[in-house]
Amino acid sequence: MPVKAYDLTGRTAFVTGAASGIGRASAALLAEAGATVHCADRDTQGLHETTALIKESGGTAHPHLLDVSDRTQVAAAVTAAAGTSPTGALDIMAAVAGIMHSSPVMETSDEDLDRVLAVNFKGVLYACQEAARTMLAAGTPGSIVTMASGAIDTGGPGLFCYGVAKAAIVQLTKTLATEMGPHGIRVNAVAPGWIRTPMTTRHDESAQAHTESLMVRMTPLGRVGAPEDIAHAVLHLASDAAAFTTGQILRPNGGVAMPW
Ligand SMILES: NC(=O)c1ccc[n+]([C@@H]2O[C@H](COP(=O)([O-])OP(=O)(O)OC[C@H]3O[C@@H](n4cnc5c(N)ncnc54)[C@H](O)[C@@H]3O)[C@@H](O)[C@H]2O)c1
């Protein structure tokens, strides 16, 4: 028998970055748990594939084509999604969309930094604000899950822009958790380790194999992560199983980093 705390029947969820990788796996798992899932991304084809996947499995999904770095587009899609919910509010927001960028600090341009912060930080901020706005207006509780990264725990050559955006997501998550707690709205972050997705897949197969064998050697659990590993963390935080958890960072990383 399914564990009741993970049953999302009747809940309305919104997932950004749902056309690929971790976002797609999260949208599919939230739908499998019973939620109506609004899938948002800028990739039309990927969005179509995700919603088709969910529908083929008997779930309910709606696509929203948008750029998360555009507040107006995010607000319009969240408002439309909330309008389909019985309460008039979202119950769950998973702000997953993001891009990779690598450049040494000394070679990073203003344009690089602005672009990465616009998508990886402001895109998450807009999703959080718009979701919380619907919950506050309806007076309903909810769960917001942001997507940080193991980059918050380690430095690394080239990780400046990406890491700054992910660190900012952690600060946003903690601050918003304190402000929204009194309203019954929980806000938590997931900080995945290295996960095999299009973001981490290179065209050069031998370079890919080299990176993966390095990751396997560094990881106590002895394998690289799959998008489903992270989707389960998202499901946990989105569900009533995490009813007393807010302002926290969950690190599904195979044990590669173990901060206090
Ligand atoms: N893969 C990893 O190892 C890993 C590790 C830690 C954190 N993360 C984070 O997980 C999240 C998902 O990454 P992934 O590995 O699934 O990557 P992915 O490239 O497979 O998926 C990212 C999705 O975000 C979408 N997206 C990007 N920019 C967008 C925009 N401006 N507007 C709308 N959609 C946009 C893409 O179209 C894509 O569908 C990212 O935030 C990433 O930083 C990934």
The ligand as an SDF file (V2000), in Angstrom:
LIG
                    3D

 44 48  0  0  0  0  0  0  0  0999 V2000
   22.9710   17.2950  -13.7210 N   0  0  0  0  0  0  0  0  0  0  0  0
   23.6570   17.5680  -12.6280 C   0  0  0  0  0  0  0  0  0  0  0  0
   24.6980   16.9240  -12.3400 O   0  0  0  0  0  0  0  0  0  0  0  0
   23.1960   18.6240  -11.6810 C   0  0  0  0  0  0  0  0  0  0  0  0
   23.8370   18.7260  -10.4370 C   0  0  0  0  0  0  0  0  0  0  0  0
   23.4380   19.7080   -9.5490 C   0  0  0  0  0  0  0  0  0  0  0  0
   22.4060   20.5830   -9.8820 C   0  0  0  0  0  0  0  0  0  0  0  0
   21.8040   20.4810  -11.0930 N   0  0  0  0  0  0  0  0  0  0  0  0
   20.7310   21.4330  -11.3940 C   0  0  0  0  0  0  0  0  0  0  0  0
   19.5550   20.7320  -11.7180 O   0  0  0  0  0  0  0  0  0  0  0  0
   18.7620   21.5240  -12.6080 C   0  0  0  0  0  0  0  0  0  0  0  0
   18.3650   20.6760  -13.8090 C   0  0  0  0  0  0  0  0  0  0  0  0
   19.5510   20.2890  -14.4760 O   0  0  0  0  0  0  0  0  0  0  0  0
   19.6170   19.0400  -15.4780 P   0  0  0  0  0  0  0  0  0  0  0  0
   20.8890   18.3580  -15.2030 O   0  0  0  0  0  0  0  0  0  0  0  0
   18.3430   18.3160  -15.4490 O   0  0  0  0  0  0  0  0  0  0  0  0
   19.8140   19.8290  -16.8680 O   0  0  0  0  0  0  0  0  0  0  0  0
   19.0620   19.7230  -18.2540 P   0  0  0  0  0  0  0  0  0  0  0  0
   19.8760   20.5680  -19.1670 O   0  0  0  0  0  0  0  0  0  0  0  0
   18.7970   18.3120  -18.6030 O   0  0  0  0  0  0  0  0  0  0  0  0
   17.6530   20.4380  -17.9570 O   0  0  0  0  0  0  0  0  0  0  0  0
   17.5580   21.8200  -17.7480 C   0  0  0  0  0  0  0  0  0  0  0  0
   16.2160   22.2790  -18.2930 C   0  0  0  0  0  0  0  0  0  0  0  0
   16.0810   23.6720  -17.9860 O   0  0  0  0  0  0  0  0  0  0  0  0
   15.5480   24.3010  -19.1400 C   0  0  0  0  0  0  0  0  0  0  0  0
   15.9060   25.7160  -19.1660 N   0  0  0  0  0  0  0  0  0  0  0  0
   17.1510   26.2520  -19.2080 C   0  0  0  0  0  0  0  0  0  0  0  0
   17.0610   27.5770  -19.2730 N   0  0  0  0  0  0  0  0  0  0  0  0
   15.7380   27.8960  -19.2660 C   0  0  0  0  0  0  0  0  0  0  0  0
   15.0190   29.1060  -19.3340 C   0  0  0  0  0  0  0  0  0  0  0  0
   15.6470   30.3000  -19.4190 N   0  0  0  0  0  0  0  0  0  0  0  0
   13.6840   29.0720  -19.2930 N   0  0  0  0  0  0  0  0  0  0  0  0
   13.0300   27.8780  -19.2320 C   0  0  0  0  0  0  0  0  0  0  0  0
   13.6500   26.6950  -19.1730 N   0  0  0  0  0  0  0  0  0  0  0  0
   14.9960   26.7020  -19.1990 C   0  0  0  0  0  0  0  0  0  0  0  0
   16.1620   23.5550  -20.3110 C   0  0  0  0  0  0  0  0  0  0  0  0
   15.4520   23.7750  -21.5200 O   0  0  0  0  0  0  0  0  0  0  0  0
   16.1030   22.1230  -19.8140 C   0  0  0  0  0  0  0  0  0  0  0  0
   14.8990   21.5060  -20.1600 O   0  0  0  0  0  0  0  0  0  0  0  0
   19.6010   22.7500  -12.9530 C   0  0  0  0  0  0  0  0  0  0  0  0
   19.1950   23.8270  -12.1280 O   0  0  0  0  0  0  0  0  0  0  0  0
   21.0130   22.3130  -12.5990 C   0  0  0  0  0  0  0  0  0  0  0  0
   21.8440   23.4070  -12.2670 O   0  0  0  0  0  0  0  0  0  0  0  0
   22.1710   19.5170  -12.0120 C   0  0  0  0  0  0  0  0  0  0  0  0
  1  2  1  0
  2  3  2  0
  2  4  1  0
  4  5  1  0
  4 44  2  0
  5  6  2  0
  6  7  1  0
  7  8  2  0
  8  9  1  0
  8 44  1  0
  9 10  1  0
  9 42  1  0
 10 11  1  0
 11 12  1  0
 11 40  1  0
 12 13  1  0
 13 14  1  0
 14 15  2  0
 14 16  1  0
 14 17  1  0
 17 18  1  0
 18 19  2  0
 18 20  1  0
 18 21  1  0
 21 22  1  0
 22 23  1  0
 23 24  1  0
 23 38  1  0
 24 25  1  0
 25 26  1  0
 25 36  1  0
 26 27  1  0
 26 35  1  0
 27 28  2  0
 28 29  1  0
 29 30  1  0
 29 35  2  0
 30 31  1  0
 30 32  2  0
 32 33  1  0
 33 34  2  0
 34 35  1  0
 36 37  1  0
 36 38  1  0
 38 39  1  0
 40 41  1  0
 40 42  1  0
 42 43  1  0
M  CHG  2   8   1  16  -1
M  END
$$$$
